[in-house]
Amino acid sequence: MGFCHWEGDTLVLNVLGRPRAAETRLGQVLGEQLEIHVAEKPVRGRATAHMVRFLAGEFQVEENAIEVVFGVYSVNKQLRITAPKRLPEVIPPPA
């Protein structure tokens, strides 16, 4: 299944968060996760909230189209992104 898969128009994405980064950016695929560097401290979910705002821009969706399934307070997360309008190069299009 890899680091992501599609359920209809929803992208399910397994993420390895890297808080305290110099800049917020997509990283590389590491096994079953996509690495995402986040320029925020991991305090009370702030890094996850920052990541959601960043990904909303990357996928051209509203923030509420991104659901954190698990991992709000962990570096290991799963996200569901409903109907992304743009796909970063690393994400395969739906079959």
N, C-alpha and C positions, 0 to 999 in steps of 0.2 A: 504494500500500500504506500510506502514511502512517507515523506514528510507532509504530503497533502493529498486530498482526494475531493471529488465533487459528489454532492448529494443534490441532484437536480441543479438549481441555479445557485446553490450554497457551497462555498469553498470551505472545507475543513482543513485547518492548518495547525500542525504541531510546531511549537516554537521553543527555542532556547533563548531566553532573554539574557542580555549582557548589560546590566545597569552600570552606571558611573562611566559611561563611554565619553570620549571627547566629542562625538557627534552622533546623532540618531541616524541610523542607516541600516539597510538590509545587509546581512552578511552572507555566508556561504551555507550550503546544505551540509549538515553534519549528521550522517546516518539517517535517522528518522525524524530529524528536526531541522527547521530553518533558523539559523542564528540571526537575531536582531539586536543590534547595538543600540542602547538607549542612554541618552545624555540626561539622566535623572537618577537621583538616589532611590534605593529600594526601601522607602519608608511608607508604611501604611497604604501600600498599593499605588503610590504616586508614579513609580516607574511603569507599571502596567497601564495606568490611565494615560500617561505620556505616549506609550507605545500605540494605544488604540487611536489617539489623535493623529499620530504619524501615519499609521496604516490607513486611516480613513482618507487621508490625502493621496497616499500611494495607490489605493484601489478606487479612488473617486466615489466614495460612498459617504453617507452620513455616519457619525460616530455610533448612533443607535443601530446601525446595520451590522455592527461587530459585537458578537457575544463572546465573552470569556467563559468557556465551558468549565475549565478548571485552571488553577494556577495564579490567581490574582496576587497572592503573596509568595509565589515561588518562581524560580527561573524557568521551570518546566510548565508550559502552558498549552492549552488547546483553544483555538479560536474558530468561530464560525462567522464567515463573512457572506452576507446575503447579497446576491446580485451585483458583484463587483463590475464596475463600468470599464476599468482598466486593469490589466494584469502586468505586474513587473515581469521582466524577462525570465526569471527563475521559475515562475509558476506556469505549469502547462495548462492550455485551454481545456474546457470540458470536451469529453469525447463525443 
